[in-house]
Amino acid sequence: MKFKYLPILFILSITSIYSQDNSSILFSIDNEPVYVQEFVNGYEKSTKQVSNSKNSIDEYLKLFVDFKLKVKEARTLGLDTLANFKKEVDKYKEDLVLPYLKDESVTKNLVLEAYNRLQKEVNVSHILIFSNAKNRDTISIYNKLVEARNLILNGGSFNDVAKKYSQDPSVNENGGEIGYFTALQMVYPFENVAYNSSIGEVSMPFRTKFGFHILKVNDKRINKGEVEVAHIMLKNNNEISKNKIDSIHKVLLNGNSDFYEIAKKVSEDRASAIKGGKLNKFSSGQMIEKFSNVAFSLVENEEISKPFLSQYGWHIIKLIKKYPIDSFESLKSKLQNQVEKDARSNLITKAVIDKLIKEFNVVANIDALEELKNDKWKSNSTTFNKDILIINKFKISQEKLIQFLKLSRGMSFNEAFSKFKENEVLSYYKSNLEFLNPEFSAVFKEFKEGLLLFELLEKQIWEKAKDSVGYYNYFSLNKNKKYSGKDLKNIKGAVISDYQNYLEELLLKDVRNKYKVNINKSEKRKLKKLNL
């Protein structure tokens, strides 16, 4: 199902302003009330959306009542119970909820923090011990890392200790040294410890999604931004490759040869060779250090480096362009998007959950909790059916917590219950947001009613208008008046359009007769005096 009712927005628009009294009834349809504020919001929004258009109160009220009558008919026909309708409403609600799960102040601080950290690069070494379903003894892991840290603090080489303790697959090659990185390039807990530690400091053990770490900060330096280069590479480190790269360099220096053409022909990095040796722009932490250092040492665009050797072979680099870090205002939107997708988003959501726990009446059943601490539920979970958590009178059973515990490997019982409670509070908030937040309620109602109108028009008008029998009969009835002397084949599009308008008139006539509308004349007079 596609969202196709945009032209109808001019009729049904409802803003999220609930600053005025929302209890005054403007009219009712079969005793179902429609409030003044909903009408006012829709009227004001419709005049803004359609330039040079301002319907009178009477004109807009007529359109608004007709819209509500059609929505009423759609519900009477059960169109709001269709599987496709429910699916699309649920999907829209899922997307609409997202902005309400954010804490603007926390987001703002995290974006600013990320930008400030971008100004520097940090070089660290680390020791990692994995923590997963097979290795859940976190106390043992923690103590092992404390042991490794003490060895380093007592004069041991970080490189040697890392090779003995670390489970990082690359430790034998790099001794635990990761090199330089900047903000948003590592998982957030790792980045946090690195930026909050001083040069030479060895951290206490900390946890990321990969396991437990300790790290040592080797250096911090100003972030040079990004650089775009092209390179020529020869893979082998031997005399033949050395002589060849030197001869290529001499040819390039004489100025008569095109770097990109030579790269296409001779570079053994075939992924970049087909692009004339061009690489995507990168920061220093995204490329091996030796290559990065040479790239950033070049000053002028088109400048060519001397041949140099890396772990991958011989290279010559040509500078295309350098990209310094942009201003905060330029990067703000991009950083916010990254922050909200990064693990930092957990902090944003956590801030929202903490506020909700304070706002809601959240009560845990201590006795029911104690029953689950002895692990008897693992052998016979069906006997546990007490309420374990109540959120604003909404009850959650032990059984649901048990299902959560089964998936919460590596957590203590208290950690798991705390996470469970947060999840349930957030779930309750999302499920009941339309009753808790007037702004959300108005926007969500707008979508549902607009989608219902679309369903009604599709089934009662658009599909019928395409039926050849229907529009042929309509043409025949009007052949002597409206279509005199014309052939259906030549005016088929116009006939279908006219037939569609005719069907809509019939629908309106039907719903006006079917449902009783009572206008509150007193409220209508007040609206007309406002001269909106």
C-alpha positions as CSV (number, residue, x, y, z in Angstrom):
1,M,0.0,0.0,0.0
2,K,1.4,3.4,-1.0
3,F,0.7,6.7,0.7
4,K,-1.3,8.6,-2.0
5,Y,-3.6,11.0,-0.2
6,L,-1.4,14.2,-0.2
7,P,-3.9,16.3,-2.1
8,I,-6.3,15.7,0.7
9,L,-4.0,17.4,3.2
10,F,-5.5,20.7,2.4
11,I,-8.8,19.4,3.9
12,L,-7.6,17.4,6.8
13,S,-4.5,19.1,8.1
14,I,-4.2,19.2,11.9
15,T,-1.3,21.0,13.6
16,S,0.2,19.9,16.9
17,I,-0.8,23.0,18.8
18,Y,-2.8,22.2,21.9
19,S,-2.3,25.6,23.6
20,Q,-6.0,26.5,23.5
21,D,-8.9,24.8,25.2
22,N,-9.5,21.5,23.5
23,S,-12.8,20.7,25.2
24,S,-15.2,22.9,23.2
25,I,-17.3,20.8,20.7
26,L,-17.8,22.4,17.3
27,F,-20.0,19.7,15.9
28,S,-20.9,16.0,16.3
29,I,-21.6,13.1,13.9
30,D,-24.0,10.6,15.4
31,N,-23.1,12.0,18.9
32,E,-19.3,11.6,18.2
33,P,-17.7,15.0,19.1
34,V,-15.3,17.0,16.9
35,Y,-13.6,19.8,18.8
36,V,-13.0,23.4,18.0
37,Q,-9.3,23.3,18.3
38,E,-8.9,20.5,15.8
39,F,-10.9,22.6,13.3
40,V,-8.9,25.7,14.0
41,N,-5.6,23.9,13.6
42,G,-6.7,22.4,10.4
43,Y,-8.0,25.7,9.1
44,E,-4.8,27.6,9.9
45,K,-2.6,24.9,8.4
46,S,-4.6,24.6,5.2
47,T,-4.4,28.3,4.5
48,K,-0.6,28.2,4.9
49,Q,-0.2,25.2,2.6
50,V,-2.2,26.7,-0.3
51,S,-0.8,30.0,-1.3
52,N,-3.2,32.9,-1.9
53,S,-6.0,30.8,-0.6
54,K,-8.1,31.6,2.5
55,N,-11.5,29.9,2.6
56,S,-14.2,31.4,4.8
57,I,-15.1,29.7,8.0
58,D,-18.3,28.5,6.4
59,E,-16.5,27.1,3.4
60,Y,-13.8,25.3,5.4
61,L,-16.4,24.0,7.9
62,K,-18.4,22.4,5.0
63,L,-15.2,20.7,3.7
64,F,-14.2,19.6,7.2
65,V,-17.6,18.1,8.0
66,D,-17.6,16.3,4.7
67,F,-14.1,14.9,5.4
68,K,-15.2,13.7,8.9
69,L,-18.3,12.1,7.4
70,K,-16.2,10.1,4.9
71,V,-13.9,9.0,7.8
72,K,-17.0,7.9,9.7
73,E,-18.2,5.9,6.7
74,A,-14.7,4.3,6.3
75,R,-14.8,3.1,9.9
76,T,-18.4,1.9,9.5
77,L,-17.3,-0.2,6.6
78,G,-14.5,-1.7,8.7
79,L,-11.7,-0.3,6.5
80,D,-9.7,0.4,9.7
81,T,-9.6,-3.3,10.4
82,L,-7.9,-4.3,7.1
83,A,-4.5,-6.0,7.5
84,N,-2.8,-3.6,5.1
85,F,-4.3,-0.6,6.8
86,K,-3.1,-1.8,10.2
87,K,0.4,-2.6,8.8
88,E,0.8,0.8,7.3
89,V,-0.4,2.6,10.4
90,D,1.9,0.5,12.6
91,K,4.9,1.3,10.3
92,Y,4.1,5.0,10.4
93,K,3.7,5.0,14.1
94,E,7.0,3.3,14.5
95,D,8.7,6.1,12.5
96,L,6.7,8.9,14.1
97,V,7.7,7.7,17.6
98,L,11.4,8.1,17.0
99,P,11.7,11.9,17.7
100,Y,9.9,11.4,21.0
101,L,12.6,8.9,22.1
102,K,15.3,11.6,22.0
103,D,16.5,14.0,24.7
104,E,17.5,17.2,23.0
105,S,19.8,18.4,25.7
106,V,21.7,15.1,25.8
107,T,21.9,14.9,22.0
108,K,23.2,18.5,21.9
109,N,25.9,17.8,24.4
110,L,27.0,14.6,22.6
111,V,27.2,16.3,19.3
112,L,29.3,19.1,20.8
113,E,31.5,16.5,22.5
114,A,32.0,14.6,19.2
115,Y,33.0,17.8,17.4
116,N,35.5,18.8,20.2
117,R,37.0,15.4,20.1
118,L,37.3,15.6,16.3
119,Q,39.9,18.3,16.8
120,K,42.4,15.7,18.1
121,E,43.6,12.2,17.3
122,V,44.6,9.7,19.9
123,N,47.2,6.9,19.6
124,V,46.6,4.0,21.9
125,S,47.6,0.4,22.6
126,H,45.2,-2.0,24.2
127,I,44.8,-5.5,25.7
128,L,41.5,-7.3,25.0
129,I,39.9,-10.3,26.6
130,F,36.7,-11.5,24.9
131,S,33.5,-11.8,27.0
132,N,30.7,-13.8,25.3
133,A,28.3,-16.7,26.0
134,K,31.2,-19.1,26.3
135,N,33.2,-16.8,28.6
136,R,30.9,-15.3,31.1
137,D,33.2,-15.1,34.2
138,T,33.5,-11.3,34.2
139,I,35.2,-11.2,37.6
140,S,38.0,-13.5,36.4
141,I,38.4,-11.5,33.2
142,Y,38.5,-8.2,35.2
143,N,41.1,-9.6,37.6
144,K,43.3,-10.9,34.8
145,L,43.4,-7.4,33.2
146,V,44.2,-5.8,36.6
147,E,47.1,-8.3,36.8
148,A,48.3,-7.3,33.3
149,R,47.9,-3.6,34.2
150,N,50.0,-4.0,37.3
151,L,52.8,-5.7,35.3
152,I,52.9,-2.6,33.0
153,L,52.8,-0.1,35.9
154,N,55.7,-2.0,37.5
155,G,57.9,-1.4,34.4
156,G,56.8,-4.2,32.1
157,S,56.7,-3.5,28.3
158,F,53.1,-3.0,27.2
159,N,54.0,-4.8,24.0
160,D,55.2,-7.9,25.8
161,V,52.4,-7.9,28.3
162,A,49.8,-7.5,25.5
163,K,51.3,-10.5,23.6
164,K,50.9,-12.6,26.8
165,Y,47.4,-11.5,27.8
166,S,45.5,-10.1,24.8
167,Q,43.1,-12.1,22.7
168,D,43.1,-9.5,19.9
169,P,44.0,-11.5,16.8
170,S,46.5,-8.8,15.6
171,V,48.4,-8.5,18.9
172,N,51.4,-10.6,17.7
173,E,51.9,-8.1,14.8
174,N,51.4,-4.8,16.6
175,G,51.9,-5.6,20.3
176,G,48.4,-4.1,21.0
177,E,49.1,-0.8,19.3
178,I,46.0,0.4,17.4
179,G,47.5,3.7,16.1
180,Y,45.8,7.0,15.7
181,F,42.0,7.5,15.6
182,T,39.5,10.3,16.2
183,A,35.9,10.6,17.4
184,L,33.3,8.3,15.9
185,Q,35.8,5.8,14.6
186,M,35.8,3.5,17.6
187,V,33.0,2.1,19.7
188,Y,31.9,4.9,22.2
189,P,33.1,3.3,25.5
190,F,36.6,2.8,24.0
191,E,36.7,6.3,22.6
192,N,35.6,7.6,26.0
193,V,38.4,6.0,27.9
194,A,41.0,7.0,25.3
195,Y,40.0,10.7,25.2
196,N,39.6,10.9,29.0
197,S,43.0,9.4,29.8
198,S,46.3,11.3,29.8
199,I,49.3,10.5,27.7
200,G,51.2,7.6,29.3
201,E,48.2,6.6,31.5
202,V,47.1,2.9,31.6
203,S,43.3,2.6,32.2
204,M,41.5,0.4,34.5
205,P,39.6,-2.5,32.9
206,F,36.4,-1.4,31.0
207,R,33.9,-3.1,28.8
208,T,32.8,-2.7,25.2
209,K,30.6,-5.0,23.1
210,F,33.8,-6.9,22.1
211,G,34.8,-7.7,25.7
212,F,37.0,-6.2,28.4
213,H,40.0,-3.9,27.7
214,I,42.7,-1.9,29.3
215,L,44.4,0.7,27.2
216,K,47.4,3.0,27.3
217,V,47.4,6.4,25.6
218,N,50.7,6.7,23.6
219,D,50.1,10.1,22.1
220,K,47.6,12.9,21.3
221,R,47.9,15.3,18.3
222,I,45.9,17.8,16.3
223,N,43.6,16.3,13.8
224,K,44.7,17.2,10.3
225,G,41.3,16.5,8.8
226,E,41.1,14.4,5.6
227,V,43.3,14.1,2.5
228,E,42.6,12.8,-1.0
229,V,45.5,11.2,-2.9
230,A,46.4,8.9,-5.8
231,H,49.2,6.4,-5.5
232,I,51.3,4.0,-7.5
233,M,52.2,0.8,-5.7
234,L,54.6,-2.1,-6.4
235,K,54.0,-5.0,-4.0
236,N,57.4,-6.6,-3.7
237,N,60.1,-5.4,-1.4
238,N,63.1,-6.4,-3.6
239,E,65.8,-4.7,-5.7
240,I,63.8,-5.1,-8.9
241,S,60.8,-3.3,-7.4
242,K,63.1,-0.6,-5.8
243,N,64.8,0.1,-9.2
244,K,61.4,0.2,-11.0
245,I,59.7,2.6,-8.5
246,D,62.8,4.9,-8.7
247,S,62.6,5.0,-12.5
248,I,58.8,5.7,-12.4
249,H,59.5,8.5,-9.9
250,K,62.1,10.0,-12.3
251,V,59.7,9.9,-15.2
252,L,57.1,11.6,-13.1
253,L,59.5,14.4,-12.0
254,N,60.3,15.3,-15.6
255,G,56.8,16.6,-16.0
256,N,56.0,15.0,-19.3
257,S,54.0,12.0,-18.1
258,D,50.6,11.8,-16.6
259,F,50.5,10.3,-13.1
260,Y,47.0,8.8,-13.5
261,E,47.8,7.1,-16.8
262,I,51.0,5.6,-15.4
263,A,49.1,4.4,-12.3
264,K,46.6,2.7,-14.6
265,K,49.4,0.8,-16.4
266,V,51.8,-0.1,-13.7
267,S,50.3,0.1,-10.2
268,E,49.8,-3.3,-8.6
269,D,47.0,-2.0,-6.4
270,R,44.5,-2.9,-9.1
271,A,41.4,-1.7,-7.2
272,S,42.7,1.9,-7.4
273,A,44.8,1.5,-10.6
274,I,41.6,1.4,-12.7
275,K,40.8,4.8,-11.3
276,G,44.3,6.2,-12.0
277,G,45.5,5.3,-8.5
278,K,42.9,7.5,-6.9
279,L,41.8,6.6,-3.3
280,N,38.8,7.8,-1.4
281,K,39.7,10.6,1.0
282,F,40.7,9.4,4.4
283,S,41.8,10.6,7.8
284,S,45.1,9.6,9.3
285,G,43.5,7.0,11.5
286,Q,41.9,5.2,8.6
287,M,45.1,4.3,6.7
288,I,48.3,2.6,7.8
289,E,50.5,5.1,9.6
290,K,53.4,5.3,7.2
291,F,51.2,5.9,4.2
292,S,49.1,8.4,6.1
293,N,52.2,10.3,7.3
294,V,53.5,10.7,3.8
295,A,50.1,11.7,2.4
296,F,49.6,14.5,5.0
297,S,53.2,15.7,4.7
298,L,52.6,16.8,1.1
299,V,51.7,20.5,1.0
300,E,50.7,21.6,-2.5
301,N,48.0,20.1,-4.7
302,E,49.6,17.9,-7.4
303,E,52.8,17.5,-5.3
304,I,54.4,14.0,-5.7
305,S,56.2,12.2,-2.9
306,K,59.5,10.3,-3.0
307,P,59.2,6.6,-3.2
308,F,58.7,5.0,0.2
309,L,58.3,1.5,1.6
310,S,55.3,0.3,3.7
311,Q,54.3,-3.2,4.8
312,Y,52.5,-3.6,1.5
313,G,55.3,-2.6,-0.8
314,W,56.6,0.5,-2.5
315,H,54.5,3.6,-3.1
316,I,54.5,7.0,-4.7
317,I,51.7,9.4,-3.6
318,K,50.3,12.4,-5.5
319,L,48.3,14.9,-3.4
320,I,44.9,15.8,-4.9
321,K,43.4,17.8,-2.1
322,K,43.4,18.3,1.7
323,Y,40.1,18.8,3.6
324,P,40.5,20.5,7.0
325,I,37.8,19.9,9.6
326,D,34.7,22.0,8.8
327,S,33.1,24.4,11.3
328,F,30.7,23.1,13.9
329,E,27.7,24.6,12.1
330,S,28.7,22.8,8.8
331,L,29.1,19.5,10.6
332,K,26.3,19.7,13.1
333,S,23.7,17.9,11.1
334,K,26.0,15.1,10.0
335,L,27.4,14.7,13.5
336,Q,23.9,14.5,15.0
337,N,23.0,11.8,12.5
338,Q,26.1,9.8,13.4
339,V,25.6,10.3,17.1
340,E,22.0,9.1,16.9
341,K,23.1,5.9,15.0
342,D,26.2,5.4,17.2
343,A,26.3,3.7,20.6
344,R,25.9,7.2,22.0
345,S,22.2,6.9,21.1
346,N,21.9,4.6,24.1
347,L,22.7,7.5,26.4
348,I,20.0,9.6,24.6
349,T,17.4,6.8,25.1
350,K,18.6,6.2,28.7
351,A,18.0,9.8,29.5
352,V,14.4,9.5,28.1
353,I,13.8,6.3,30.1
354,D,15.1,7.9,33.3
355,K,12.6,10.7,32.9
356,L,9.8,8.3,32.1
357,I,10.5,6.2,35.2
358,K,10.2,9.4,37.3
359,E,7.0,10.4,35.5
360,F,5.3,7.0,35.5
361,N,4.2,5.0,38.5
362,V,6.6,2.1,38.2
363,V,6.3,-0.5,41.0
364,A,8.3,-3.8,41.2
365,N,6.9,-6.8,43.1
366,I,9.9,-7.6,45.4
367,D,8.5,-11.0,46.5
368,A,8.0,-12.0,42.9
369,L,11.5,-10.9,42.1
370,E,13.0,-12.9,45.0
371,E,11.3,-16.1,43.7
372,L,13.3,-15.8,40.4
373,K,16.7,-15.2,42.0
374,N,17.1,-18.9,43.0
375,D,17.1,-20.1,39.3
376,K,14.3,-22.6,39.9
377,W,12.5,-21.0,36.9
378,K,15.1,-22.6,34.6
379,S,13.7,-26.1,35.2
380,N,10.0,-25.2,35.5
381,S,9.1,-21.7,34.4
382,T,5.4,-22.3,33.9
383,T,4.7,-22.2,37.7
384,F,5.8,-18.5,37.8
385,N,2.8,-16.4,36.9
386,K,2.7,-13.5,39.4
387,D,2.8,-9.8,38.4
388,I,6.4,-8.7,38.6
389,L,6.2,-5.1,37.4
390,I,3.3,-2.6,37.2
391,I,3.6,0.6,35.1
392,N,0.7,3.0,35.6
393,K,-1.6,0.0,36.4
394,F,-0.4,-2.0,33.4
395,K,0.7,-5.4,34.7
396,I,3.7,-7.4,33.5
397,S,4.1,-11.1,34.6
398,Q,7.1,-13.1,35.8
399,E,6.8,-15.1,32.7
400,K,7.8,-12.2,30.5
401,L,10.9,-11.5,32.7
402,I,11.8,-15.2,32.5
403,Q,11.8,-15.0,28.7
404,F,14.1,-12.0,28.9
405,L,16.4,-13.7,31.4
406,K,16.8,-16.6,29.0
407,L,18.3,-14.2,26.4
408,S,20.3,-12.2,28.9
409,R,23.5,-14.2,29.0
410,G,26.5,-12.6,30.7
411,M,24.3,-10.4,32.9
412,S,23.8,-10.7,36.6
413,F,20.1,-11.0,37.7
414,N,20.0,-7.4,39.0
415,E,21.5,-6.1,35.7
416,A,19.0,-8.1,33.7
417,F,16.0,-6.9,35.7
418,S,17.2,-3.3,35.4
419,K,17.4,-3.7,31.6
420,F,14.1,-5.5,31.5
421,K,12.4,-2.7,33.5
422,E,13.9,0.0,31.1
423,N,12.7,-2.0,28.1
424,E,9.2,-2.3,29.5
425,V,8.9,1.3,30.5
426,L,10.0,2.3,27.0
427,S,7.6,-0.2,25.4
428,Y,4.7,1.1,27.5
429,Y,5.6,4.7,26.5
430,K,5.7,3.9,22.8
431,S,2.4,1.9,22.9
432,N,0.6,4.6,24.8
433,L,2.2,7.8,23.3
434,E,-1.0,8.8,21.5
435,F,-2.8,9.0,24.8
436,L,0.2,10.6,26.7
437,N,1.3,13.3,24.3
438,P,-1.2,15.6,22.6
439,E,1.2,16.6,19.9
440,F,1.9,13.0,18.8
441,S,-1.9,12.2,19.1
442,A,-2.8,15.0,16.7
443,V,-0.2,14.0,14.0
444,F,-1.0,10.3,14.4
445,K,-4.7,11.0,14.1
446,E,-4.1,13.0,11.0
447,F,-2.3,10.2,9.3
448,K,-4.9,7.5,10.3
449,E,-7.8,9.5,9.1
450,G,-6.1,10.5,5.9
451,L,-5.2,6.9,5.2
452,L,-8.8,5.9,6.0
453,L,-10.1,8.5,3.5
454,F,-7.7,7.2,0.9
455,E,-9.0,3.6,1.5
456,L,-12.6,4.8,1.1
457,L,-12.0,6.8,-2.1
458,E,-10.0,3.9,-3.6
459,K,-12.7,1.4,-3.0
460,Q,-15.8,3.5,-3.5
461,I,-14.6,5.8,-6.3
462,W,-11.3,5.2,-8.0
463,E,-11.6,1.4,-8.5
464,K,-15.3,1.8,-9.7
465,A,-14.3,4.7,-12.1
466,K,-11.8,2.3,-13.8
467,D,-14.6,-0.3,-14.4
468,S,-15.4,-0.3,-18.1
469,V,-19.0,-1.2,-17.6
470,G,-19.4,1.7,-15.1
471,Y,-17.9,4.4,-17.2
472,Y,-19.6,3.1,-20.4
473,N,-23.0,3.3,-18.7
474,Y,-22.2,6.8,-17.5
475,F,-21.2,7.8,-21.0
476,S,-24.4,6.4,-22.4
477,L,-26.6,8.2,-20.0
478,N,-24.9,11.5,-20.8
479,K,-24.2,10.9,-24.5
480,N,-27.0,13.2,-25.7
481,K,-26.1,16.1,-23.4
482,K,-22.5,16.2,-22.2
483,Y,-20.9,14.1,-24.9
484,S,-23.1,14.8,-27.9
485,G,-21.4,13.9,-31.2
486,K,-18.3,12.5,-29.4
487,D,-16.7,9.0,-29.6
488,L,-15.9,7.3,-26.2
489,K,-12.6,6.1,-27.5
490,N,-11.4,9.6,-28.1
491,I,-12.5,11.1,-24.8
492,K,-12.1,8.0,-22.5
493,G,-9.9,9.9,-20.0
494,A,-12.3,12.8,-19.6
495,V,-15.3,10.4,-19.2
496,I,-13.5,8.5,-16.5
497,S,-12.6,11.7,-14.7
498,D,-16.3,12.9,-14.9
499,Y,-17.5,9.6,-13.8
500,Q,-15.1,9.7,-10.8
501,N,-16.5,13.1,-9.8
502,Y,-20.1,11.8,-10.2
503,L,-19.3,8.8,-7.9
504,E,-17.8,11.2,-5.3
505,E,-21.0,13.3,-5.4
506,L,-23.0,10.2,-4.8
507,L,-20.8,9.2,-1.9
508,L,-21.1,12.6,-0.3
509,K,-24.9,12.6,-0.7
510,D,-25.1,9.1,0.8
511,V,-23.0,9.9,3.9
512,R,-24.8,13.2,4.5
513,N,-28.1,11.3,4.6
514,K,-26.7,8.4,6.6
515,Y,-25.2,10.3,9.5
516,K,-26.6,13.0,11.7
517,V,-24.5,16.2,12.0
518,N,-25.2,18.7,14.8
519,I,-23.3,22.0,14.5
520,N,-22.7,24.0,17.7
521,K,-23.9,27.4,16.4
522,S,-22.5,29.2,19.4
523,E,-19.0,27.9,18.8
524,K,-19.3,28.6,15.1
525,R,-20.2,32.2,15.8
526,K,-17.2,32.6,18.1
527,L,-15.0,31.3,15.3
528,K,-16.4,33.7,12.7
529,K,-15.8,36.6,15.1
530,L,-12.1,35.6,15.3
531,N,-11.7,36.3,11.6
532,L,-9.0,33.7,11.3
